[in-house]
Amino acid sequence: MVFFYTPREAGYSIYVGRDKHENEELLRYGWETDVWFHVDKLSSAHVYLRLPEGGDIASIPAGVLEDCAQLVKHNSIEGNRTNGVMIVYTPWANLKKSGDMATGQVGFHSPKLVRRTRVEKRDNAIVNRLNKSKAEAFPDLAAEKEAYLRGVARAARESARKREQEERALAEERAREKSQRSYKLLQVDEKKESNKDVGLNVDEYEDDFM
């Protein structure tokens, strides 16, 4: 089971696994557009934020970031009792899972890609708003990931095709410009040659006259 929440801004979606076993599935089938949240150094739920197309971790609005942080704190037994909790978050692709890790445990490929935000205390208004939007679902995570990857591949092919068309058009335009420059130079050379011929004829005529 996966719990879905609606943050304060459109285009974003928050989802949470029911337990540590569900977290393993979420970790396995996460998307490149997902950002993972967890209470630092304490047990808590694994909260994921799915970004809109073109979004990245640096562009998360402050309000959406606060929603995620509050939800993580709320879903941590120790964190919910403690003020001044630090929340860590990082792109899904930065999560590392090795065979010797316990169920639900994760690491990071690069600690430099891990960000932090501090939650001083629980904000009941935010938590209550998110809980009202809570929905339970049993998604086919594998099928959704496969469809997502097909979409990514299709977008990449379309982007490559468009780039190829643009490069071809640019090459054709440059060829036309080069051809036009060559034609203009040819006209100038022909004009010079014509003037030279006229000058020779005049000189010969004057020589004959003398």
Backbone as CSV, one residue per row, in Angstrom:
resi,resn,N_x,N_y,N_z,CA_x,CA_y,CA_z,C_x,C_y,C_z
1,MET,0.841,-1.200,0.000,0.000,0.000,0.000,0.877,1.251,0.000
2,VAL,0.437,2.246,-0.755,1.141,3.524,-0.813,0.161,4.627,-0.437
3,PHE,0.615,5.556,0.382,-0.205,6.701,0.769,0.220,7.915,-0.058
4,PHE,-0.755,8.569,-0.637,-0.494,9.747,-1.461,-1.049,10.999,-0.775
5,TYR,-0.286,12.080,-0.876,-0.684,13.359,-0.292,-0.566,14.454,-1.354
6,THR,-1.380,15.474,-1.194,-1.354,16.604,-2.123,-0.733,17.816,-1.438
7,PRO,0.440,18.256,-1.869,1.067,19.449,-1.270,0.345,20.714,-1.703
8,ARG,0.833,21.834,-1.235,0.115,23.099,-1.435,0.212,23.662,-2.845
9,GLU,1.107,23.161,-3.670,1.239,23.670,-5.036,0.969,22.577,-6.055
10,ALA,0.277,22.943,-7.127,-0.069,21.981,-8.172,1.184,21.513,-8.906
11,GLY,1.094,20.303,-9.457,2.202,19.763,-10.220,3.102,18.849,-9.417
12,TYR,2.941,18.850,-8.089,3.757,18.024,-7.213,2.883,16.961,-6.534
13,SER,3.512,15.845,-6.188,2.804,14.775,-5.491,3.724,14.186,-4.444
14,ILE,3.159,13.890,-3.269,3.916,13.277,-2.182,3.392,11.867,-1.968
15,TYR,4.305,10.909,-1.819,3.851,9.553,-1.518,4.764,8.899,-0.483
16,VAL,4.172,7.996,0.265,4.857,7.373,1.402,4.525,5.883,1.428
17,GLY,5.513,5.047,1.707,5.271,3.623,1.853,4.624,3.303,3.186
18,ARG,3.853,2.221,3.206,3.157,1.844,4.436,4.125,1.387,5.520
19,ASP,5.175,0.657,5.121,6.132,0.124,6.090,7.487,-0.048,5.412
20,LYS,8.452,-0.640,6.135,9.803,-0.769,5.599,9.870,-1.686,4.383
21,HIS,8.965,-2.645,4.314,8.937,-3.541,3.157,8.424,-2.792,1.920
22,GLU,7.440,-1.955,2.129,6.940,-1.127,1.025,7.999,-0.117,0.603
23,ASN,8.780,0.348,1.569,9.851,1.287,1.236,10.870,0.660,0.284
24,GLU,11.097,-0.645,0.422,12.007,-1.342,-0.486,11.488,-1.278,-1.926
25,GLU,10.184,-1.424,-2.091,9.590,-1.359,-3.419,9.665,0.054,-3.988
26,LEU,9.422,1.033,-3.128,9.499,2.428,-3.586,10.923,2.772,-3.993
27,LEU,11.881,2.267,-3.236,13.281,2.506,-3.568,13.636,1.868,-4.907
28,ARG,13.134,0.685,-5.144,13.446,-0.047,-6.374,12.824,0.595,-7.605
29,TYR,11.613,1.101,-7.444,10.886,1.601,-8.606,10.721,3.120,-8.617
30,GLY,11.617,3.826,-7.937,11.551,5.281,-7.958,11.847,5.848,-9.335
31,TRP,11.483,7.100,-9.535,11.699,7.785,-10.809,12.827,8.806,-10.656
32,GLU,13.393,9.178,-11.788,14.435,10.208,-11.789,13.896,11.550,-11.277
33,THR,12.592,11.739,-11.356,11.982,13.003,-10.933,11.551,12.969,-9.465
34,ASP,11.981,11.942,-8.716,11.597,11.825,-7.307,12.699,12.342,-6.387
35,VAL,12.273,12.917,-5.291,13.204,13.364,-4.245,12.811,12.662,-2.942
36,TRP,13.768,12.087,-2.271,13.557,11.288,-1.055,13.811,12.129,0.188
37,PHE,12.934,11.988,1.200,13.047,12.722,2.468,13.066,11.742,3.640
38,HIS,13.837,12.087,4.680,13.911,11.241,5.870,14.424,12.094,7.025
39,VAL,14.045,11.728,8.241,14.606,12.404,9.413,16.057,11.975,9.562
40,ASP,16.942,12.913,9.775,18.364,12.613,9.881,18.664,11.887,11.190
41,LYS,19.293,10.703,11.067,19.799,9.935,12.217,18.697,9.400,13.133
42,LEU,17.454,9.438,12.675,16.340,8.875,13.444,15.477,8.025,12.517
43,SER,14.727,7.132,13.103,13.800,6.322,12.325,12.616,7.181,11.893
44,SER,12.223,7.010,10.631,11.063,7.753,10.140,10.558,7.096,8.866
45,ALA,9.415,7.560,8.421,8.891,7.103,7.137,9.787,7.623,6.020
46,HIS,9.791,6.906,4.891,10.480,7.383,3.694,9.451,8.155,2.871
47,VAL,9.657,9.430,2.762,8.716,10.294,2.039,9.331,10.679,0.694
48,TYR,8.544,10.546,-0.352,9.006,10.885,-1.703,8.179,12.037,-2.258
49,LEU,8.871,12.944,-2.897,8.213,14.037,-3.609,8.448,13.822,-5.103
50,ARG,7.373,13.715,-5.857,7.500,13.577,-7.312,7.397,14.958,-7.946
51,LEU,8.446,15.334,-8.648,8.514,16.665,-9.252,7.805,16.699,-10.597
52,PRO,7.362,17.864,-11.006,6.785,17.994,-12.350,7.879,17.888,-13.402
53,GLU,7.497,17.667,-14.639,8.468,17.550,-15.724,9.333,18.805,-15.806
54,GLY,10.628,18.617,-15.881,11.545,19.748,-15.961,11.988,20.270,-14.609
55,GLY,11.412,19.758,-13.522,11.781,20.243,-12.194,13.024,19.546,-11.667
56,ASP,13.684,20.157,-10.711,14.825,19.530,-10.056,14.809,19.902,-8.581
57,ILE,15.720,19.335,-7.834,15.708,19.524,-6.385,15.900,20.990,-5.993
58,ALA,16.626,21.742,-6.804,16.888,23.148,-6.486,15.661,24.030,-6.720
59,SER,14.706,23.535,-7.498,13.539,24.362,-7.850,12.308,24.061,-6.992
60,ILE,12.458,23.191,-5.976,11.308,22.874,-5.122,10.862,24.138,-4.381
61,PRO,9.608,24.539,-4.502,9.141,25.731,-3.792,9.272,25.558,-2.275
62,ALA,9.491,26.652,-1.591,9.693,26.597,-0.142,8.505,25.970,0.573
63,GLY,7.297,26.272,0.117,6.099,25.723,0.748,5.998,24.221,0.588
64,VAL,6.330,23.717,-0.592,6.290,22.269,-0.836,7.371,21.578,-0.011
65,LEU,8.527,22.189,0.081,9.606,21.637,0.898,9.173,21.555,2.361
66,GLU,8.491,22.576,2.828,8.008,22.585,4.210,6.970,21.495,4.427
67,ASP,6.085,21.283,3.447,5.085,20.216,3.561,5.761,18.862,3.731
68,CYS,6.761,18.596,2.894,7.472,17.313,2.969,8.179,17.149,4.308
69,ALA,8.846,18.192,4.760,9.587,18.127,6.018,8.651,17.893,7.204
70,GLN,7.525,18.572,7.197,6.561,18.389,8.277,5.969,16.981,8.268
71,LEU,5.748,16.452,7.077,5.180,15.106,6.966,6.175,14.058,7.446
72,VAL,7.453,14.254,7.137,8.484,13.329,7.612,8.552,13.360,9.141
73,LYS,8.586,14.542,9.692,8.648,14.672,11.154,7.437,14.014,11.814
74,HIS,6.284,14.244,11.241,5.045,13.686,11.788,5.058,12.160,11.757
75,ASN,5.717,11.579,10.739,5.749,10.133,10.589,7.019,9.515,11.173
76,SER,7.561,10.178,12.162,8.710,9.645,12.909,8.354,9.668,14.389
77,ILE,8.393,8.520,15.049,8.019,8.466,16.461,8.918,9.369,17.292
78,GLU,10.219,9.222,17.121,11.157,10.054,17.871,11.141,11.494,17.366
79,GLY,11.098,11.649,16.049,11.122,12.985,15.474,9.916,13.811,15.827
80,ASN,8.771,13.144,15.977,7.542,13.859,16.294,7.533,14.377,17.728
81,ARG,8.366,13.777,18.543,8.439,14.199,19.954,9.530,15.227,20.197
82,THR,10.339,15.468,19.176,11.526,16.299,19.353,11.427,17.591,18.555
83,ASN,11.810,18.691,19.158,11.894,19.962,18.442,13.294,20.105,17.829
84,GLY,13.387,20.882,16.790,14.670,21.099,16.159,15.181,19.871,15.427
85,VAL,14.301,19.204,14.651,14.677,17.995,13.929,15.273,18.367,12.563
86,MET,16.341,17.683,12.193,16.946,17.901,10.887,16.397,16.875,9.898
87,ILE,15.985,17.362,8.731,15.462,16.506,7.668,16.487,16.479,6.533
88,VAL,16.796,15.276,6.053,17.696,15.152,4.903,16.861,14.812,3.680
89,TYR,17.294,15.300,2.528,16.604,14.965,1.283,17.592,14.970,0.127
90,THR,17.320,14.127,-0.852,18.245,13.940,-1.968,17.499,13.344,-3.154
91,PRO,17.992,13.492,-4.369,17.347,12.866,-5.519,17.310,11.342,-5.382
92,TRP,16.251,10.737,-5.880,16.124,9.284,-5.810,17.354,8.582,-6.388
93,ALA,17.898,9.100,-7.482,19.034,8.465,-8.141,20.271,8.432,-7.245
94,ASN,20.297,9.227,-6.188,21.453,9.254,-5.292,21.346,8.214,-4.176
95,LEU,20.217,7.538,-4.089,20.044,6.520,-3.056,20.804,5.253,-3.436
96,LYS,21.455,4.661,-2.469,22.247,3.452,-2.708,21.750,2.329,-1.812
97,LYS,21.569,1.168,-2.430,21.124,0.000,-1.674,22.068,-1.151,-1.963
98,SER,22.676,-1.697,-0.929,23.574,-2.841,-1.087,22.991,-4.052,-0.364
99,GLY,23.501,-5.224,-0.704,22.934,-6.457,-0.169,23.088,-6.640,1.326
100,ASP,24.053,-5.964,1.933,24.273,-6.143,3.360,23.443,-5.182,4.209
101,MET,22.621,-4.343,3.561,21.790,-3.389,4.301,20.491,-4.043,4.753
102,ALA,20.002,-3.605,5.905,18.745,-4.129,6.444,17.578,-3.638,5.594
103,THR,16.444,-4.285,5.735,15.246,-3.888,5.007,14.871,-2.451,5.353
104,GLY,14.694,-1.639,4.326,14.333,-0.239,4.535,15.516,0.687,4.727
105,GLN,16.714,0.126,4.852,17.906,0.948,5.045,18.501,1.344,3.697
106,VAL,18.960,2.578,3.603,19.567,3.062,2.364,20.804,3.891,2.696
107,GLY,21.652,4.076,1.680,22.803,4.957,1.795,22.787,5.924,0.623
108,PHE,23.900,6.607,0.420,23.982,7.594,-0.651,25.202,7.330,-1.527
109,HIS,25.020,7.515,-2.812,26.158,7.421,-3.722,27.109,8.599,-3.500
110,SER,26.532,9.778,-3.318,27.338,10.983,-3.104,26.751,11.815,-1.969
111,PRO,27.432,11.887,-0.832,26.946,12.718,0.276,26.805,14.196,-0.103
112,LYS,27.550,14.614,-1.126,27.488,16.010,-1.542,26.125,16.386,-2.125
113,LEU,25.372,15.375,-2.565,24.055,15.631,-3.161,22.930,15.603,-2.132
114,VAL,23.289,15.409,-0.865,22.292,15.370,0.207,22.104,16.776,0.770
115,ARG,20.848,17.191,0.840,20.529,18.506,1.399,19.833,18.333,2.742
116,ARG,19.771,19.438,3.498,19.166,19.396,4.829,18.280,20.616,5.058
117,THR,17.229,20.368,5.810,16.360,21.468,6.228,15.905,21.176,7.659
118,ARG,15.789,22.194,8.451,15.486,22.024,9.883,14.017,22.337,10.171
119,VAL,13.396,21.480,10.951,12.017,21.700,11.396,12.057,21.922,12.898
120,GLU,11.734,23.106,13.320,11.810,23.437,14.745,10.720,22.743,15.550
121,LYS,9.493,22.767,15.027,8.397,22.099,15.740,7.293,21.733,14.757
122,ARG,6.431,20.858,15.193,5.330,20.408,14.347,4.356,21.549,14.101
123,ASP,3.943,21.674,12.833,2.938,22.662,12.447,1.641,21.902,12.197
124,ASN,0.717,21.963,13.164,-0.514,21.185,13.071,-1.357,21.563,11.859
125,ALA,-1.335,22.817,11.474,-2.135,23.254,10.325,-1.661,22.555,9.051
126,ILE,-0.352,22.462,8.890,0.198,21.801,7.697,-0.090,20.308,7.739
127,VAL,0.165,19.678,8.863,-0.046,18.231,8.985,-1.510,17.880,8.777
128,ASN,-2.423,18.642,9.369,-3.851,18.369,9.218,-4.303,18.544,7.770
129,ARG,-3.784,19.560,7.094,-4.137,19.776,5.678,-3.667,18.603,4.826
130,LEU,-2.461,18.150,5.058,-1.936,17.022,4.289,-2.711,15.745,4.587
131,ASN,-3.052,15.521,5.855,-3.786,14.311,6.208,-5.175,14.282,5.581
132,LYS,-5.773,15.437,5.382,-7.089,15.496,4.738,-7.016,15.100,3.265
133,SER,-5.840,15.278,2.669,-5.664,14.924,1.256,-5.180,13.488,1.081
134,LYS,-4.944,12.797,2.178,-4.353,11.449,2.135,-5.252,10.469,1.399
135,ALA,-4.650,9.688,0.509,-5.377,8.668,-0.245,-4.552,7.393,-0.268
136,GLU,-5.196,6.247,-0.122,-4.527,4.959,-0.145,-4.670,4.331,-1.522
137,ALA,-3.622,3.664,-1.988,-3.665,3.024,-3.302,-2.720,1.834,-3.324
138,PHE,-2.958,0.954,-4.295,-2.110,-0.222,-4.492,-1.589,-0.203,-5.929
139,PRO,-0.723,0.744,-6.241,-0.252,0.883,-7.629,0.679,-0.246,-8.035
140,ASP,0.680,-0.538,-9.336,1.643,-1.488,-9.891,2.914,-0.695,-10.160
141,LEU,3.800,-0.654,-9.183,4.986,0.189,-9.269,5.881,-0.198,-10.439
142,ALA,6.007,-1.505,-10.691,6.855,-1.962,-11.792,6.312,-1.486,-13.132
143,ALA,4.989,-1.609,-13.320,4.375,-1.189,-14.589,4.474,0.322,-14.760
144,GLU,4.290,1.063,-13.673,4.392,2.522,-13.750,5.813,2.945,-14.089
145,LYS,6.804,2.258,-13.511,8.202,2.590,-13.805,8.527,2.280,-15.263
146,GLU,8.017,1.176,-15.767,8.263,0.809,-17.158,7.649,1.840,-18.109
147,ALA,6.429,2.275,-17.804,5.770,3.284,-18.630,6.534,4.604,-18.578
148,TYR,7.026,4.945,-17.400,7.806,6.172,-17.235,9.076,6.129,-18.080
149,LEU,9.778,4.991,-18.037,11.021,4.857,-18.803,10.756,4.902,-20.302
150,ARG,9.643,4.321,-20.736,9.292,4.406,-22.155,9.052,5.855,-22.557
151,GLY,8.391,6.598,-21.682,8.154,8.013,-21.959,9.447,8.807,-22.033
152,VAL,10.378,8.499,-21.126,11.677,9.179,-21.130,12.420,8.881,-22.425
153,ALA,12.409,7.601,-22.840,13.099,7.207,-24.069,12.463,7.866,-25.289
154,ARG,11.135,7.939,-25.296,10.429,8.568,-26.409,10.756,10.057,-26.490
155,ALA,10.798,10.717,-25.331,11.137,12.142,-25.299,12.571,12.374,-25.764
156,ALA,13.469,11.456,-25.392,14.874,11.585,-25.808,14.994,11.437,-27.323
157,ARG,14.251,10.483,-27.893,14.289,10.297,-29.351,13.734,11.518,-30.070
158,GLU,12.649,12.061,-29.548,12.051,13.240,-30.152,12.992,14.435,-30.065
159,SER,13.672,14.570,-28.931,14.625,15.662,-28.763,15.785,15.512,-29.731
160,ALA,16.276,14.273,-29.895,17.380,14.029,-30.820,16.956,14.307,-32.259
161,ARG,15.732,13.905,-32.607,15.229,14.152,-33.961,15.108,15.646,-34.234
162,LYS,14.599,16.377,-33.255,14.449,17.820,-33.407,15.810,18.495,-33.531
163,ARG,16.767,18.043,-32.702,18.119,18.611,-32.765,18.768,18.334,-34.121
164,GLU,18.543,17.131,-34.656,19.094,16.773,-35.962,18.500,17.648,-37.057
165,GLN,17.187,17.901,-36.975,16.535,18.759,-37.955,17.087,20.181,-37.892
166,GLU,17.281,20.673,-36.679,17.815,22.024,-36.508,19.235,22.118,-37.045
167,GLU,20.055,21.088,-36.781,21.433,21.101,-37.270,21.471,21.013,-38.795
168,ARG,20.553,20.229,-39.384,20.499,20.118,-40.832,20.076,21.447,-41.464
169,ALA,19.075,22.086,-40.849,18.610,23.367,-41.361,19.711,24.424,-41.271
170,LEU,20.471,24.397,-40.166,21.568,25.342,-39.990,22.650,25.108,-41.043
171,ALA,22.959,23.829,-41.302,23.978,23.501,-42.305,23.530,23.958,-43.686
172,GLU,22.252,23.780,-44.001,21.736,24.208,-45.296,21.770,25.727,-45.428
173,GLU,21.451,26.419,-44.347,21.487,27.886,-44.370,22.915,28.388,-44.572
174,ARG,23.865,27.761,-43.901,25.268,28.149,-44.072,25.738,27.875,-45.499
175,ALA,25.274,26.766,-46.081,25.647,26.445,-47.462,25.088,27.480,-48.433
176,ARG,23.853,27.909,-48.176,23.242,28.945,-49.025,24.004,30.262,-48.921
177,GLU,24.368,30.623,-47.686,25.112,31.866,-47.489,26.472,31.801,-48.186
178,LYS,27.134,30.640,-48.101,28.429,30.472,-48.749,28.286,30.566,-50.260
179,SER,27.216,29.962,-50.781,26.975,30.000,-52.221,26.706,31.431,-52.691
180,GLN,25.937,32.174,-51.897,25.633,33.563,-52.256,26.886,34.420,-52.236
181,ARG,27.764,34.198,-51.234,29.011,34.959,-51.181,29.890,34.643,-52.394
182,SER,29.949,33.376,-52.773,30.748,32.978,-53.936,30.202,33.606,-55.211
183,TYR,28.882,33.656,-55.330,28.253,34.235,-56.518,28.539,35.731,-56.597
184,LYS,28.496,36.420,-55.462,28.771,37.853,-55.453,30.230,38.127,-55.825
185,LEU,31.138,37.294,-55.310,32.548,37.462,-55.666,32.763,37.225,-57.154
186,LEU,32.058,36.274,-57.724,32.166,35.991,-59.149,31.684,37.177,-59.970
187,GLN,30.585,37.806,-59.528,30.066,38.969,-60.240,31.067,40.114,-60.204
188,VAL,31.716,40.309,-59.053,32.703,41.380,-58.931,33.880,41.115,-59.857
189,ASP,34.348,39.878,-59.915,35.476,39.520,-60.779,35.122,39.718,-62.245
190,GLU,33.912,39.339,-62.619,33.490,39.511,-64.014,33.410,40.983,-64.384
191,LYS,32.962,41.785,-63.423,32.844,43.225,-63.674,34.223,43.846,-63.854
192,LYS,35.178,43.425,-63.032,36.541,43.944,-63.144,37.146,43.554,-64.483
193,GLU,36.923,42.341,-64.891,37.462,41.851,-66.159,36.879,42.639,-67.325
194,SER,35.625,42.957,-67.244,34.951,43.720,-68.305,35.527,45.124,-68.417
195,ASN,35.756,45.776,-67.278,36.313,47.128,-67.280,37.736,47.127,-67.845
196,LYS,38.493,46.093,-67.557,39.864,45.984,-68.045,39.881,45.881,-69.566
197,ASP,38.947,45.079,-70.098,38.865,44.916,-71.545,38.535,46.220,-72.234
198,VAL,37.616,46.979,-71.649,37.239,48.272,-72.233,38.434,49.203,-72.264
199,GLY,39.234,49.230,-71.196,40.416,50.092,-71.131,41.420,49.736,-72.202
200,LEU,41.634,48.482,-72.492,42.578,48.062,-73.523,42.123,48.511,-74.900
201,ASN,40.851,48.419,-75.136,40.314,48.817,-76.439,40.506,50.303,-76.685
202,VAL,40.304,51.091,-75.654,40.461,52.539,-75.800,41.915,52.874,-76.097
203,ASP,42.856,52.246,-75.404,44.279,52.505,-75.625,44.691,52.131,-77.041
204,GLU,44.235,50.987,-77.506,44.582,50.563,-78.867,44.031,51.542,-79.902
205,TYR,42.846,52.038,-79.675,42.232,52.982,-80.594,43.046,54.270,-80.659
206,GLU,43.506,54.727,-79.457,44.276,55.958,-79.454,45.625,55.764,-80.139
207,ASP,46.258,54.563,-79.977,47.521,54.304,-80.618,47.376,54.330,-82.154
208,ASP,46.316,53.745,-82.626,46.090,53.731,-84.076,45.882,55.160,-84.619
209,PHE,45.199,55.961,-83.848,44.895,57.322,-84.288,46.185,58.153,-84.429
210,MET,47.118,57.926,-83.444,48.337,58.682,-83.483,49.201,58.232,-84.658
